[in-house]
Amino acid sequence: MSLKDIGKRFQEKFLGKKTVAQIVEEEVVKPIQGQNLTPEERIERQAEKIIRALKEYPEDSDAIMKRVNADSRIPQRAIDQSARKATDSPEVSANVAATIAKGASDAATLYVMENSNLSQNAAIEVAHTLEDEEAQKEGACTLLVKLYNSLKTFEQQDILSTKIQNSLVGEEMTDDVKRELYKVIAKNFALTYYQCNGAISLYNMEKIIPLDEMMRVKMPQKIEEEYISLLKDGEENKFDEEYVTDIFLEKIAQESSKEAKEQGKSVDLFSPSDLGNLTDEEIEKYLDFLSKYTPSLTDLTRGNIRDRLKEQEQDMYTVDQFISTLRDLPDGERGRYLRMLSTLSTREMDTVAQCIESGLIENLSKKKVKDRGQYLRAINSSIEKRQERENKENESTAKYKIASREETPKVKRAEWGDEPR
């Protein structure tokens, strides 16, 4: 123990512990007064004093920062600078950085969140001090990225749901926030599938993102991409996308039927009209699930729902989505991809855009070069499985050709009895 520490302990024991007001006055304010310093030097010096006071009096850190924030002699710039310096210094704990961040400007608070090793709970507490709406959106993205990176084993759905809800700072859920949210949900689904022999449970997640929205954003495929990233060298891709898709479709059908029964109305009023780009086989499976939970489902209602689901247009990859994804890549990689795009055909450019938007490029960039081959082989295996299913479906359609609505003969009049037949 140094002489300074001995003197401090002696003073606290025999002369009485310093008050928070004394600590701020003697440790933060007075050392700067009367000093021949430039404005920038004054800011730097006071930032260092704030950090030092918090390190020396950790039990009073929150009260000290409250006093610092209220002292008109301590400029906001000094507080913001202390937040950044505490974050960048390996000798300062993340707890000190978090304490300062709660009283710092939004920009400095975001810097702490993005660059320090705060725990998830500490980061959430700091994020909820953000005031500007745009800062809150960025804070939510940062919290979701931290949550995604923290997932090493699957979380119980109720626990993950709570963590997600706490991470959604602000009132608006933007496209960027949703993109990070989808990744968190997909990763936890993949971890559950991987660690629990193919188990998938939708309980609680639908309270955060509706199931029909999960289908529209191709959640089963996102789960598979996350699952593939979990595979070890030489490990076989055992993911069954068809099985996972069926789980989503059946749950959507079950919920639609339940709501229709509760309100005493036709199930087609509660069945989503947009589930993304489903194959004909998936549409028929969904209708079969509806019939399972609504035995009175008529062929006419099935046809109406089928027609609505088939009318959905192909999803488009917008410029904003493309830019948003490119922005997350390191500068060097972003430059290489942009140069590469100048030489691609229209079809090749569309393929690259889809690879980026889906997260494939981002996942590859995080892997070592030697591991990328295994990752891509697993994806290719998945594509081949889908092609086999599509070929079987096409063969079945060719064998039993079903007339389209336009090909179906029309009748001028239909005779009905007392009861529809």
C-alpha positions as CSV (number, residue, x, y, z in Angstrom):
1,M,0.0,0.0,0.0
2,S,1.4,3.4,-1.0
3,L,1.9,6.3,1.4
4,K,-0.9,8.1,-0.3
5,D,-3.3,5.2,0.3
6,I,-2.2,5.0,3.9
7,G,-2.8,8.7,4.3
8,K,-6.2,8.4,2.8
9,R,-7.3,5.5,5.0
10,F,-6.0,7.4,8.1
11,Q,-7.9,10.5,7.1
12,E,-11.1,8.6,6.5
13,K,-10.8,6.7,9.8
14,F,-9.8,9.5,12.2
15,L,-10.7,12.7,10.5
16,G,-14.0,11.5,8.9
17,K,-14.8,10.5,5.4
18,K,-14.9,13.1,2.7
19,T,-18.3,14.1,1.5
20,V,-19.2,13.9,-2.2
21,A,-19.1,17.7,-2.4
22,Q,-15.6,17.7,-0.9
23,I,-14.4,15.0,-3.3
24,V,-15.7,16.9,-6.4
25,E,-14.3,20.2,-5.1
26,E,-10.9,18.9,-4.1
27,E,-10.3,16.2,-6.7
28,V,-12.0,17.6,-9.9
29,V,-12.5,21.4,-9.6
30,K,-9.6,22.9,-7.6
31,P,-6.7,21.1,-9.4
32,I,-7.8,23.0,-12.6
33,Q,-8.2,26.4,-11.1
34,G,-5.4,28.9,-11.5
35,Q,-3.6,26.7,-14.0
36,N,-2.2,28.3,-17.1
37,L,-3.9,25.9,-19.6
38,T,-5.4,26.2,-23.1
39,P,-9.1,25.4,-23.3
40,E,-8.3,22.0,-24.8
41,E,-5.7,21.2,-22.1
42,R,-8.2,22.3,-19.5
43,I,-10.8,19.8,-20.9
44,E,-8.2,17.0,-21.0
45,R,-7.0,17.7,-17.4
46,Q,-10.5,17.8,-16.0
47,A,-11.5,14.6,-17.8
48,E,-8.6,12.9,-16.2
49,K,-9.5,14.2,-12.7
50,I,-13.1,12.9,-13.1
51,I,-11.8,9.4,-13.9
52,R,-9.4,9.5,-11.0
53,A,-12.0,10.6,-8.5
54,L,-14.3,7.7,-9.6
55,K,-11.5,5.2,-9.4
56,E,-10.5,6.3,-5.9
57,Y,-14.0,6.5,-4.5
58,P,-15.9,3.6,-6.3
59,E,-18.5,3.4,-3.5
60,D,-19.6,7.0,-4.2
61,S,-19.2,6.9,-8.0
62,D,-22.9,7.5,-8.8
63,A,-23.2,10.3,-6.4
64,I,-19.9,11.9,-7.6
65,M,-21.1,11.9,-11.2
66,K,-24.4,13.4,-10.2
67,R,-22.5,16.2,-8.5
68,V,-20.2,16.6,-11.5
69,N,-23.1,16.9,-13.9
70,A,-24.7,19.5,-11.7
71,D,-21.5,21.6,-11.3
72,S,-21.6,24.6,-13.7
73,R,-17.8,24.9,-13.5
74,I,-17.3,21.5,-15.1
75,P,-18.2,21.7,-18.9
76,Q,-20.1,19.0,-20.7
77,R,-17.1,18.6,-23.0
78,A,-14.9,17.5,-20.0
79,I,-17.5,14.9,-19.0
80,D,-17.8,13.6,-22.6
81,Q,-14.0,13.4,-22.9
82,S,-13.7,11.5,-19.6
83,A,-16.3,9.0,-21.0
84,R,-14.2,8.4,-24.1
85,K,-10.8,8.3,-22.2
86,A,-12.2,5.8,-19.7
87,T,-13.5,3.6,-22.6
88,D,-10.1,3.7,-24.4
89,S,-7.9,3.1,-21.3
90,P,-7.2,-0.5,-20.4
91,E,-6.5,0.6,-16.8
92,V,-10.1,1.9,-16.3
93,S,-12.9,-0.5,-15.6
94,A,-16.0,-0.7,-17.7
95,N,-18.0,0.2,-14.6
96,V,-16.3,3.6,-14.5
97,A,-17.0,4.2,-18.2
98,A,-20.6,3.2,-17.6
99,T,-21.0,5.6,-14.7
100,I,-19.7,8.5,-16.7
101,A,-21.8,7.6,-19.8
102,K,-25.0,8.0,-17.8
103,G,-24.3,11.7,-17.6
104,A,-22.5,12.2,-20.9
105,S,-24.0,13.5,-24.2
106,D,-25.7,11.0,-26.5
107,A,-22.7,10.8,-28.8
108,A,-20.3,10.0,-25.9
109,T,-22.7,7.5,-24.5
110,L,-22.9,5.7,-27.8
111,Y,-19.1,5.7,-28.0
112,V,-19.0,3.9,-24.6
113,M,-21.6,1.4,-25.6
114,E,-20.0,0.5,-28.9
115,N,-16.3,0.4,-27.8
116,S,-16.3,-0.8,-24.1
117,N,-16.7,-4.3,-22.8
118,L,-19.9,-3.4,-20.8
119,S,-22.0,-6.3,-19.7
120,Q,-25.4,-6.6,-21.4
121,N,-27.2,-5.3,-18.3
122,A,-24.8,-2.4,-17.9
123,A,-25.1,-1.5,-21.5
124,I,-29.0,-1.6,-21.3
125,E,-28.9,0.7,-18.2
126,V,-26.6,3.2,-20.1
127,A,-28.7,3.0,-23.2
128,H,-31.8,4.1,-21.4
129,T,-30.2,7.4,-20.6
130,L,-30.1,8.3,-24.4
131,E,-32.5,11.2,-25.1
132,D,-32.3,11.8,-28.9
133,E,-34.6,9.6,-31.0
134,E,-31.9,8.8,-33.6
135,A,-29.4,8.0,-30.8
136,Q,-32.0,5.6,-29.2
137,K,-32.3,3.8,-32.5
138,E,-28.5,3.4,-32.8
139,G,-28.4,2.4,-29.2
140,A,-30.9,-0.4,-29.8
141,C,-28.9,-1.7,-32.7
142,T,-25.7,-1.7,-30.5
143,L,-27.5,-3.6,-27.7
144,L,-28.9,-6.2,-30.1
145,V,-25.4,-6.7,-31.6
146,K,-24.0,-7.2,-28.1
147,L,-26.8,-9.7,-27.4
148,Y,-26.2,-11.6,-30.6
149,N,-22.5,-11.9,-29.8
150,S,-23.2,-13.0,-26.3
151,L,-25.3,-16.0,-27.4
152,K,-23.0,-19.0,-27.0
153,T,-25.7,-21.5,-25.9
154,F,-29.4,-21.3,-26.4
155,E,-31.4,-19.1,-24.1
156,Q,-34.8,-20.0,-22.7
157,Q,-37.3,-18.2,-24.8
158,D,-38.8,-16.2,-21.9
159,I,-35.4,-15.1,-20.8
160,L,-34.3,-14.1,-24.3
161,S,-37.6,-12.3,-24.8
162,T,-37.0,-10.2,-21.7
163,K,-33.4,-9.4,-22.9
164,I,-34.7,-8.3,-26.3
165,Q,-37.5,-6.2,-24.8
166,N,-34.9,-4.4,-22.6
167,S,-32.7,-3.8,-25.7
168,L,-35.4,-2.1,-27.7
169,V,-34.7,1.5,-26.7
170,G,-37.1,4.1,-28.0
171,E,-40.5,3.8,-29.5
172,E,-39.7,3.1,-33.1
173,M,-38.4,-0.2,-34.5
174,T,-36.5,0.8,-37.6
175,D,-35.3,-1.4,-40.5
176,D,-31.8,-1.5,-39.0
177,V,-33.1,-2.5,-35.6
178,K,-35.3,-5.2,-37.1
179,R,-32.3,-6.5,-39.1
180,E,-30.3,-7.0,-35.9
181,L,-33.3,-8.4,-34.1
182,Y,-33.9,-11.0,-36.8
183,K,-30.3,-12.1,-36.4
184,V,-30.6,-12.5,-32.6
185,I,-33.8,-14.6,-33.0
186,A,-32.4,-16.7,-35.8
187,K,-29.2,-17.4,-33.9
188,N,-31.1,-18.5,-30.8
189,F,-33.3,-20.8,-32.9
190,A,-30.2,-22.2,-34.5
191,L,-28.5,-22.8,-31.2
192,T,-31.6,-24.6,-29.9
193,Y,-31.8,-26.7,-33.1
194,Y,-28.1,-27.5,-33.0
195,Q,-27.8,-28.3,-29.2
196,C,-31.2,-29.9,-28.7
197,N,-31.4,-32.4,-31.6
198,G,-33.5,-30.4,-34.0
199,A,-35.9,-28.8,-31.4
200,I,-37.7,-25.6,-32.4
201,S,-40.1,-23.7,-30.1
202,L,-41.8,-20.5,-31.2
203,Y,-43.2,-19.7,-27.8
204,N,-42.6,-16.1,-26.7
205,M,-40.8,-15.0,-29.9
206,E,-44.1,-14.4,-31.6
207,K,-44.8,-11.7,-29.0
208,I,-41.8,-9.7,-30.3
209,I,-42.1,-10.4,-34.0
210,P,-45.4,-11.8,-35.5
211,L,-45.0,-15.2,-37.1
212,D,-46.3,-14.0,-40.4
213,E,-43.5,-11.4,-40.5
214,M,-41.0,-14.1,-39.6
215,M,-42.1,-16.0,-42.7
216,R,-42.0,-12.9,-44.9
217,V,-38.4,-12.3,-43.9
218,K,-37.5,-16.0,-44.5
219,M,-36.8,-16.8,-40.9
220,P,-36.3,-20.6,-41.6
221,Q,-33.5,-19.7,-44.1
222,K,-31.9,-17.2,-41.6
223,I,-32.0,-20.0,-39.0
224,E,-30.2,-22.3,-41.4
225,E,-27.5,-19.7,-42.1
226,E,-26.9,-19.3,-38.4
227,Y,-26.9,-23.1,-38.0
228,I,-24.3,-23.6,-40.7
229,S,-22.0,-21.1,-38.9
230,L,-22.2,-23.3,-35.8
231,L,-20.9,-26.4,-37.6
232,K,-17.4,-27.6,-36.8
233,D,-14.9,-28.8,-39.5
234,G,-16.2,-31.9,-41.2
235,E,-19.5,-31.8,-39.4
236,E,-22.5,-32.6,-41.6
237,N,-25.3,-30.1,-42.3
238,K,-28.3,-31.9,-40.8
239,F,-30.6,-28.9,-40.9
240,D,-34.1,-29.6,-42.3
241,E,-35.5,-26.4,-43.6
242,E,-38.7,-28.1,-44.8
243,Y,-39.4,-29.3,-41.3
244,V,-38.7,-25.9,-39.7
245,T,-40.9,-24.2,-42.3
246,D,-43.7,-26.6,-41.5
247,I,-43.4,-25.6,-37.8
248,F,-43.9,-22.0,-38.6
249,L,-46.8,-22.6,-41.0
250,E,-48.6,-24.9,-38.6
251,K,-48.3,-22.4,-35.8
252,I,-49.6,-19.6,-38.0
253,A,-52.5,-21.7,-39.0
254,Q,-53.2,-22.7,-35.4
255,E,-53.2,-19.1,-34.2
256,S,-55.4,-17.9,-37.1
257,S,-58.0,-20.7,-36.4
258,K,-58.0,-19.9,-32.7
259,E,-58.6,-16.2,-33.3
260,A,-61.4,-17.0,-35.8
261,K,-63.1,-19.4,-33.3
262,E,-62.9,-16.9,-30.5
263,Q,-64.6,-14.2,-32.6
264,G,-67.0,-16.5,-34.3
265,K,-65.9,-15.4,-37.8
266,S,-64.5,-17.1,-40.9
267,V,-60.9,-18.1,-40.7
268,D,-59.9,-16.4,-43.9
269,L,-60.4,-13.1,-42.1
270,F,-57.6,-13.9,-39.8
271,S,-55.3,-15.9,-42.1
272,P,-52.3,-13.7,-43.2
273,S,-52.6,-12.6,-46.8
274,D,-48.8,-12.3,-47.1
275,L,-46.4,-15.1,-45.9
276,G,-43.7,-14.2,-48.3
277,N,-42.9,-16.2,-51.4
278,L,-44.1,-19.7,-50.5
279,T,-43.8,-22.6,-53.0
280,D,-47.0,-24.2,-54.2
281,E,-46.3,-27.2,-51.9
282,E,-45.8,-24.9,-48.9
283,I,-49.1,-23.1,-49.6
284,E,-50.9,-26.4,-49.8
285,K,-49.3,-27.5,-46.5
286,Y,-50.5,-24.3,-44.9
287,L,-54.0,-24.9,-46.1
288,D,-53.9,-28.4,-44.8
289,F,-52.8,-27.1,-41.4
290,L,-55.7,-24.7,-41.5
291,S,-58.1,-27.5,-42.2
292,K,-56.6,-29.5,-39.3
293,Y,-57.5,-26.7,-36.8
294,T,-60.7,-25.6,-38.7
295,P,-62.3,-28.8,-39.9
296,S,-65.2,-26.8,-41.5
297,L,-62.9,-25.1,-43.9
298,T,-64.5,-25.2,-47.3
299,D,-62.8,-25.6,-50.7
300,L,-64.0,-22.1,-51.6
301,T,-62.3,-20.6,-48.6
302,R,-59.2,-22.6,-49.3
303,G,-59.2,-21.3,-52.8
304,N,-59.6,-17.7,-51.7
305,I,-56.7,-18.0,-49.3
306,R,-54.6,-19.8,-51.9
307,D,-55.2,-17.1,-54.4
308,R,-54.2,-14.4,-52.0
309,L,-50.9,-16.1,-51.0
310,K,-50.0,-16.7,-54.7
311,E,-50.5,-13.0,-55.6
312,Q,-47.5,-11.9,-53.5
313,E,-44.8,-10.3,-55.6
314,Q,-41.1,-11.2,-55.4
315,D,-39.3,-9.3,-52.6
316,M,-37.0,-6.6,-53.9
317,Y,-33.6,-5.6,-52.5
318,T,-33.7,-1.9,-52.0
319,V,-30.8,0.5,-52.3
320,D,-31.3,1.5,-48.7
321,Q,-31.0,-2.1,-47.5
322,F,-27.9,-2.6,-49.7
323,I,-26.2,0.5,-48.3
324,S,-27.1,-0.4,-44.8
325,T,-25.5,-3.8,-45.2
326,L,-22.4,-2.4,-46.9
327,R,-21.9,0.2,-44.1
328,D,-21.4,-2.6,-41.6
329,L,-18.4,-4.1,-43.6
330,P,-14.8,-3.0,-42.8
331,D,-13.6,-0.2,-45.1
332,G,-11.1,-2.5,-47.0
333,E,-13.7,-5.2,-47.7
334,R,-16.3,-2.6,-48.7
335,G,-13.9,-1.1,-51.2
336,R,-13.1,-4.4,-52.8
337,Y,-16.8,-5.3,-53.2
338,L,-17.6,-2.0,-54.7
339,R,-14.8,-2.3,-57.2
340,M,-15.9,-5.9,-58.0
341,L,-19.5,-4.7,-58.7
342,S,-18.3,-2.4,-61.6
343,T,-17.4,-5.5,-63.6
344,L,-20.5,-7.7,-62.9
345,S,-23.5,-8.4,-65.2
346,T,-27.0,-7.4,-64.0
347,R,-27.7,-10.9,-62.9
348,E,-24.4,-11.3,-61.1
349,M,-25.0,-7.9,-59.3
350,D,-28.5,-9.1,-58.2
351,T,-26.9,-12.3,-56.8
352,V,-24.2,-10.4,-54.9
353,A,-26.8,-8.0,-53.5
354,Q,-28.9,-10.9,-52.2
355,C,-25.8,-12.5,-50.7
356,I,-25.0,-9.3,-48.8
357,E,-28.6,-8.6,-47.7
358,S,-29.0,-12.1,-46.4
359,G,-25.8,-11.8,-44.3
360,L,-23.8,-14.3,-46.2
361,I,-20.9,-11.9,-47.0
362,E,-20.9,-10.6,-43.4
363,N,-20.7,-14.1,-42.0
364,L,-17.9,-15.0,-44.4
365,S,-15.9,-11.9,-43.5
366,K,-15.9,-13.0,-39.8
367,K,-14.5,-16.4,-40.6
368,K,-10.9,-17.4,-41.1
369,V,-10.0,-18.1,-44.8
370,K,-9.5,-21.8,-44.0
371,D,-13.0,-22.1,-42.5
372,R,-14.9,-20.5,-45.4
373,G,-14.8,-23.5,-47.7
374,Q,-16.6,-25.7,-45.1
375,Y,-19.2,-22.9,-44.6
376,L,-19.9,-22.5,-48.4
377,R,-20.0,-26.3,-48.9
378,A,-22.7,-26.5,-46.2
379,I,-24.7,-23.8,-48.0
380,N,-24.3,-25.6,-51.3
381,S,-25.6,-28.8,-49.7
382,S,-28.6,-26.9,-48.5
383,I,-29.3,-25.5,-52.0
384,E,-29.1,-29.0,-53.5
385,K,-31.7,-30.3,-50.9
386,R,-34.1,-27.5,-51.9
387,Q,-33.6,-28.2,-55.6
388,E,-34.4,-31.9,-55.0
389,R,-37.6,-30.9,-53.3
390,E,-38.5,-28.5,-56.2
391,N,-37.8,-31.2,-58.8
392,K,-40.1,-33.6,-57.0
393,E,-42.8,-31.0,-56.8
394,N,-42.4,-30.3,-60.5
395,E,-42.6,-34.0,-61.4
396,S,-45.8,-34.3,-59.3
397,T,-47.3,-31.3,-61.0
398,A,-46.5,-32.6,-64.5
399,K,-48.0,-36.0,-63.7
400,Y,-51.2,-34.6,-62.3
401,K,-51.7,-31.3,-64.1
402,I,-54.2,-29.1,-62.3
403,A,-56.1,-26.6,-64.3
404,S,-55.5,-22.9,-63.5
405,R,-58.4,-20.6,-62.8
406,E,-58.2,-19.2,-66.4
407,E,-58.3,-22.8,-67.8
408,T,-61.3,-23.9,-65.7
409,P,-64.5,-24.0,-67.8
410,K,-67.0,-21.3,-66.7
411,V,-70.7,-21.9,-66.3
412,K,-73.4,-19.3,-66.8
413,R,-75.5,-20.2,-63.8
414,A,-75.3,-22.4,-60.7
415,E,-78.4,-23.9,-59.1
416,W,-78.5,-24.0,-55.3
417,G,-80.8,-25.8,-53.0
418,D,-81.8,-24.7,-49.5
419,E,-78.3,-25.6,-48.2
420,P,-75.0,-25.0,-50.1
421,R,-73.5,-28.2,-51.4
